[in-house]
Amino acid sequence: MKKILVFALLIFVIMLFIPTLSLNIIEKNNVKKSEPKLNEETYPITVYDVNKKENFSIEMEEYLKGVIAAEMPAEFEIEALKAQAVTARTYLLHHLKKYESGHPDHPQAAICTGIHCQVWHSQETLKSIHPNDWFEKYWDKIEESVNSTKGEVLVYDDKIIEPLFHSTSGGKTENSEDVFQSAVPYLRSVDSPYELEAPKLHGSVNISIDDFITKLNNAYGKLNLTANNLKDKIILNDISEGGKVKTVKIDSIVVSGRDIRTLFNLNSTNFKFVQSGNEIEILTTGYGHGIGMSQWGANGMAENGSNYIEILKHYYTGIEIKDISE
C-alpha cells in the first residue's frame, strides 16, 4: 500500500510540472535570434571582389572606410571626407535594397569593389599603392569621417536616394535626365564653383584628322567627311544646362555626346573640337558624368568653410540627412 501511495505521488508531481516544462520549451523554440540593426558597426554585408572574382563578408562601417580611401583623396578636408562617407553609406544601402537578391552583373552580391558600384580597397592594397607613411598619416582621418557620421544617410521623400557622384563637374553639375534620360528630383544641375585645383578640370586629346575621320566612319558607317568640311559637317547640336554636349550632328546623323566621349576616351562630355593643320584637338572641361556631388567641388566648399551637411544639401537638391535607425 505504501508503495502505491509513493508511486501515485510521483505521478502527481510529474503531471504538475510537465505543462510548465513544455511551455518553457515552446517559448525557447519561438525566440528569434536578434537581427543586427543597420546602424550597428557589426552589421555584415557581402561584397563581390572584382579582382579575385569571389565574395567576401565585411562589417558595413569597415567597408565604408575602404570606399572613402579609394574614392576620395585622403588629403581632402575632413568635411569633404564626411560628405563622401554619408554618400557612400547611402549608395551602399540603396544597392542592398534595390538588389536584395544580387546584382545582375554579380548575382551573389548587391555591391562590388569596382567602378561599376563604388571602388573599395583593402588596407593591404592601400598600403601597397601609397607611399610608406600614407597609412599612418591618413587612416585615422578616414576612420573619423566614417565614425563621426555613423548611421547617417541621405533621403528624399523619406526614401533612401541613389547619390551619384563624380570627380569634377567643370563648374556646374548635370540634371540627371541630360545624361541618363530619367529625371530625378534630387539630381538637379547646381553651380560648383570651387574646382580650380582639380587636376582634370581641363584636358585634351590630340588626333590626326585622318584617324579622327576613320574612327567616326568605323563607328557610324561611311560619312561624307574630309579635312576641308569638318567644320561644317560636325555640329555640337544640343548643350545641357550643365554645359555638357548632349548630341552631336555628324554629316547626316545625330549621336550622343556620351558616345563621342567613349569613342575618343574623353574626360567628360563637355568638349569642343579645334582643328589645326592636320590635327584635331578635343578640349574637355570636367571629369566624369557630372551628376550629383562633385568631389573636388565638395573639397573646395570645405576649404571655404562649409560643413559636410551644407555640402550634401548643395549637391543633392531637397534631401534630408537621417539616421538609418529611423
Phi and psi in degrees as a GROMACS rama.xvg file:
@    title "Ramachandran Plot"
@    xaxis  label "Phi"
@    yaxis  label "Psi"
@TYPE xy
-62.6905  -39.7763  LYS-2
-64.4709  -37.2453  LYS-3
-64.988  -40.9999  ILE-4
-64.4607  -42.4573  LEU-5
-61.8285  -43.8923  VAL-6
-62.8768  -42.0238  PHE-7
-64.3404  -39.5692  ALA-8
-64.7352  -38.5295  LEU-9
-63.4952  -42.8622  LEU-10
-62.1357  -40.9237  ILE-11
-62.4143  -44.2132  PHE-12
-63.1411  -42.7719  VAL-13
-62.4027  -45.4298  ILE-14
-63.7402  -31.4814  MET-15
-68.7076  -37.0809  LEU-16
-95.7621  -15.8061  PHE-17
-59.8903  -45.2662  ILE-18
-59.0708  -42.1979  PRO-19
-65.3146  -43.2843  THR-20
-62.5733  -43.2621  LEU-21
-63.9172  -41.0422  SER-22
-63.0357  -42.1558  LEU-23
-62.3336  -39.3005  ASN-24
-65.8276  -43.3291  ILE-25
-62.3327  -45.9945  ILE-26
-62.9516  -40.575  GLU-27
-62.7528  -40.8656  LYS-28
-70.2387  -27.6954  ASN-29
-87.4208  -9.13857  ASN-30
-72.7248  124.335  VAL-31
-86.5138  145.836  LYS-32
-65.7568  141.519  LYS-33
-68.0546  118.92  SER-34
-76.7122  138.024  GLU-35
-64.9896  138.426  PRO-36
-82.196  152.265  LYS-37
-63.9926  -23.5064  LEU-38
-90.8061  9.96052  ASN-39
-92.9252  138.143  GLU-40
-62.4994  -23.1743  GLU-41
-86.0785  2.80195  THR-42
-64.6285  116.928  TYR-43
-87.0008  142.776  PRO-44
-126.63  157.276  ILE-45
-103.509  129.732  THR-46
-125.322  139.016  VAL-47
-92.1708  122.139  TYR-48
-84.8722  112.265  ASP-49
-71.1015  -21.6505  VAL-50
-84.5581  -44.5411  ASN-51
-85.6913  -10.9272  LYS-52
58.9524  41.9767  LYS-53
-151.808  160.493  GLU-54
-88.6019  154.806  ASN-55
-144.693  158.256  PHE-56
-106.783  139.86  SER-57
-152.552  149.068  ILE-58
-66.76  143.56  GLU-59
-58.0076  -49.862  MET-60
-68.2118  -31.4253  GLU-61
-67.7174  -40.5571  GLU-62
-57.3938  -43.299  TYR-63
-62.1752  -34.508  LEU-64
-63.1547  -39.1871  LYS-65
-68.464  -28.4439  GLY-66
-72.6372  -46.8028  VAL-67
-58.6021  -44.8231  ILE-68
-64.2333  -29.885  ALA-69
-88.3732  -33.3232  ALA-70
-91.9874  -23.0579  GLU-71
-136.677  138.363  MET-72
-57.7702  129.867  PRO-73
-66.7055  -16.8338  ALA-74
-72.2379  -13.5117  GLU-75
-62.1078  162.118  PHE-76
-60.6853  147.98  GLU-77
-61.0574  -33.4675  ILE-78
-68.5221  -32.4366  GLU-79
-68.7349  -40.8796  ALA-80
-65.2372  -36.802  LEU-81
-63.7096  -42.5695  LYS-82
-60.0305  -40.3493  ALA-83
-67.2726  -35.6062  GLN-84
-64.3281  -45.4798  ALA-85
-65.7208  -39.6826  VAL-86
-63.0942  -45.6878  THR-87
-65.1022  -39.9112  ALA-88
-64.4771  -42.7681  ARG-89
-64.3839  -43.9845  THR-90
-60.5924  -42.7415  TYR-91
-60.6376  -50.6821  LEU-92
-67.3902  -32.5858  LEU-93
-61.3128  -43.7367  HIS-94
-68.4615  -39.8977  HIS-95
-61.2108  -35.0873  LEU-96
-78.9127  -45.8328  LYS-97
-66.8338  -38.3324  LYS-98
-115.2  51.0918  TYR-99
-57.4486  -32.6327  GLU-100
-95.518  8.05188  SER-101
109.928  146.152  GLY-102
-78.2306  144.079  HIS-103
-55.3439  -31.7414  PRO-104
-84.5718  -17.1037  ASP-105
-149.02  82.3399  HIS-106
-59.6621  -20.4404  PRO-107
-88.6862  -2.27066  GLN-108
-150.841  147.825  ALA-109
-81.5738  -19.6517  ALA-110
-134.894  151.713  ILE-111
-130.087  177.683  CYS-112
-95.4008  1.34246  THR-113
-103.422  -178.378  GLY-114
-66.7909  -14.6161  ILE-115
-58.8558  -33.36  HIS-116
-114.203  -103.217  CYS-117
-136.979  139.86  GLN-118
-69.2452  137.909  VAL-119
-130.439  136.999  TRP-120
-123.846  141.626  HIS-121
-73.5236  165.119  SER-122
-62.5837  -35.8987  GLN-123
-63.5316  -43.2218  GLU-124
-64.4825  -43.3625  THR-125
-59.7321  -41.2629  LEU-126
-66.5452  -30.4078  LYS-127
-80.6201  -25.271  SER-128
-101.175  -5.06322  ILE-129
-116.62  163.775  HIS-130
-57.3494  161.026  PRO-131
-57.7256  -32.4861  ASN-132
-94.3811  3.1741  ASP-133
-61.0972  -49.1442  TRP-134
-61.5564  -44.0705  PHE-135
-64.9159  -35.0973  GLU-136
-78.2246  -35.1689  LYS-137
-118.443  -15.1795  TYR-138
-65.3061  -38.2056  TRP-139
-60.4678  -36.8976  ASP-140
-66.9999  -41.283  LYS-141
-64.8533  -43.9511  ILE-142
-60.682  -40.1343  GLU-143
-61.3194  -41.1462  GLU-144
-62.4052  -34.9619  SER-145
-81.6319  -48.0466  VAL-146
-66.3567  -36.9743  ASN-147
-74.0784  -14.6913  SER-148
-115.266  18.9642  THR-149
-51.6472  128.213  LYS-150
84.1468  -7.62705  GLY-151
-83.5091  134.147  GLU-152
-137.61  164.123  VAL-153
-97.3263  131.099  LEU-154
-130.472  149.46  VAL-155
-131.416  126.37  TYR-156
54.7339  40.0806  ASP-157
63.3611  22.0561  ASP-158
-123.175  141.079  LYS-159
-64.6642  131.757  ILE-160
-90.3469  170.258  ILE-161
-102.948  95.9047  GLU-162
-86.4102  88.2901  PRO-163
-67.1938  151.097  LEU-164
-148.578  164.379  PHE-165
-152.522  174.554  HIS-166
-74.3614  -59.2509  SER-167
-144.874  124.441  THR-168
-82.7877  -26.0635  SER-169
89.8297  15.837  GLY-170
115.619  -20.5489  GLY-171
-157.812  132.923  LYS-172
-80.6193  175.559  THR-173
-105.252  148.775  GLU-174
-70.4597  138.02  ASN-175
-57.5293  -38.0839  SER-176
-70.0242  -16.7553  GLU-177
-79.4408  -9.56326  ASP-178
-120.175  -46.2965  VAL-179
-116.092  18.5008  PHE-180
72.9658  -39.0573  GLN-181
-87.3292  128.716  SER-182
-81.8239  120.936  ALA-183
-115.324  126.595  VAL-184
-62.5033  -28.8367  PRO-185
-93.059  -3.71833  TYR-186
-109.218  73.5202  LEU-187
-106.705  156.077  ARG-188
-69.8628  125.898  SER-189
-135.086  157.367  VAL-190
-67.5349  145.471  ASP-191
-137.294  77.9397  SER-192
-81.005  -15.1966  PRO-193
-101.934  57.7506  TYR-194
-120.371  13.8106  GLU-195
-63.3161  -24.1418  LEU-196
-88.3383  -4.06118  GLU-197
-63.7824  127.401  ALA-198
-66.3796  -23.2676  PRO-199
-114.197  28.9249  LYS-200
-61.2252  -39.9886  LEU-201
-125.067  141.305  HIS-202
-148.549  172.069  GLY-203
-155.653  152.512  SER-204
-128.698  127.56  VAL-205
-107.331  135.33  ASN-206
-149.474  144.033  ILE-207
-66.9849  152.535  SER-208
-60.929  -39.8377  ILE-209
-60.8175  -45.6187  ASP-210
-67.5511  -36.1349  ASP-211
-60.4896  -48.5666  PHE-212
-66.9983  -39.9936  ILE-213
-61.4406  -42.9596  THR-214
-60.7727  -43.165  LYS-215
-67.4239  -41.6709  LEU-216
-63.9517  -41.1091  ASN-217
-66.498  -32.9179  ASN-218
-82.6163  -35.1905  ALA-219
-126.349  11.5602  TYR-220
89.3144  171.278  GLY-221
-63.0873  118.369  LYS-222
-113.556  154.495  LEU-223
-85.0827  71.6921  ASN-224
-119.998  135.337  LEU-225
-139.038  167.544  THR-226
-60.2195  -26.4021  ALA-227
-86.9588  -17.415  ASN-228
-117.227  9.43872  ASN-229
-59.8133  -39.8771  LEU-230
-63.6126  -29.9912  LYS-231
-88.9858  -28.8049  ASP-232
-89.6837  -16.9997  LYS-233
-117.303  114.928  ILE-234
-127.502  128.223  ILE-235
-73.663  103.274  LEU-236
-80.9959  -40.2979  ASN-237
-143.359  122.078  ASP-238
-110.874  134.805  ILE-239
-77.7646  170.565  SER-240
-60.4358  -31.5243  GLU-241
-83.6093  1.75751  GLY-242
90.2777  7.83872  GLY-243
-91.8404  155.303  LYS-244
-82.6472  116.928  VAL-245
-84.752  -44.7317  LYS-246
-140.132  152.281  THR-247
-127.873  130.004  VAL-248
-92.4957  120.77  LYS-249
-120.902  108.411  ILE-250
56.2112  -110.442  ASP-251
-104.96  4.89664  SER-252
-118.801  161.758  ILE-253
-122.691  127.608  VAL-254
-124.834  161.522  VAL-255
-80.2206  153.365  SER-256
-62.8087  -31.7776  GLY-257
-63.8915  -38.1198  ARG-258
-66.0698  -40.1618  ASP-259
-66.6331  -40.0301  ILE-260
-57.9555  -45.7857  ARG-261
-66.4221  -43.1838  THR-262
-59.9277  -40.8173  LEU-263
-106.87  10.4719  PHE-264
54.2491  54.7258  ASN-265
-90.4224  156.985  LEU-266
-68.9764  -30.2257  ASN-267
-158.61  178.374  SER-268
-93.3117  6.56349  THR-269
-90.2236  89.3055  ASN-270
-138.955  164.175  PHE-271
-150.316  154.839  LYS-272
-101.578  133.102  PHE-273
-124.49  116.284  VAL-274
-95.2693  128.773  GLN-275
-144.815  114.038  SER-276
61.914  -124.004  GLY-277
-99.3642  16.8933  ASN-278
-126.128  155.001  GLU-279
-114.842  127.889  ILE-280
-107.212  124.308  GLU-281
-101.934  111.652  ILE-282
-93.5966  134.396  LEU-283
-123.436  152.993  THR-284
-127.748  128.954  THR-285
89.1816  171.304  GLY-286
-146.568  117.907  TYR-287
110.204  -175.949  GLY-288
-74.9421  -18.6479  HIS-289
84.8767  5.80736  GLY-290
-99.1041  140.031  ILE-291
79.5441  -142.644  GLY-292
-79.2581  128.732  MET-293
-84.3628  122.557  SER-294
-66.9604  -43.3411  GLN-295
-70.3754  -32.7508  TRP-296
-65.6747  -38.7442  GLY-297
-62.7159  -43.0377  ALA-298
-65.7791  -38.8203  ASN-299
-62.0489  -41.0897  GLY-300
-62.6358  -41.6717  MET-301
-63.6559  -41.1584  ALA-302
-63.093  -26.802  GLU-303
-95.8521  15.4642  ASN-304
101  0.41457  GLY-305
-80.0082  143.259  SER-306
-90.879  175.246  ASN-307
-65.7116  -31.3996  TYR-308
-66.4702  -42.8786  ILE-309
-63.7574  -39.2199  GLU-310
-62.094  -49.1339  ILE-311
-65.2397  -40.7153  LEU-312
-72.1572  -20.3577  LYS-313
-74.1056  -46.0946  HIS-314
-85.2906  -23.1665  TYR-315
-116.8  102.809  TYR-316
-65.2702  127.428  THR-317
74.3605  13.9009  GLY-318
-85.8329  165.014  ILE-319
-124.694  157.065  GLU-320
-109.853  121.193  ILE-321
-130.282  160.499  LYS-322
-82.4347  136.858  ASP-323
-65.4139  -16.8894  ILE-324
-68.8027  -18.3349  SER-325
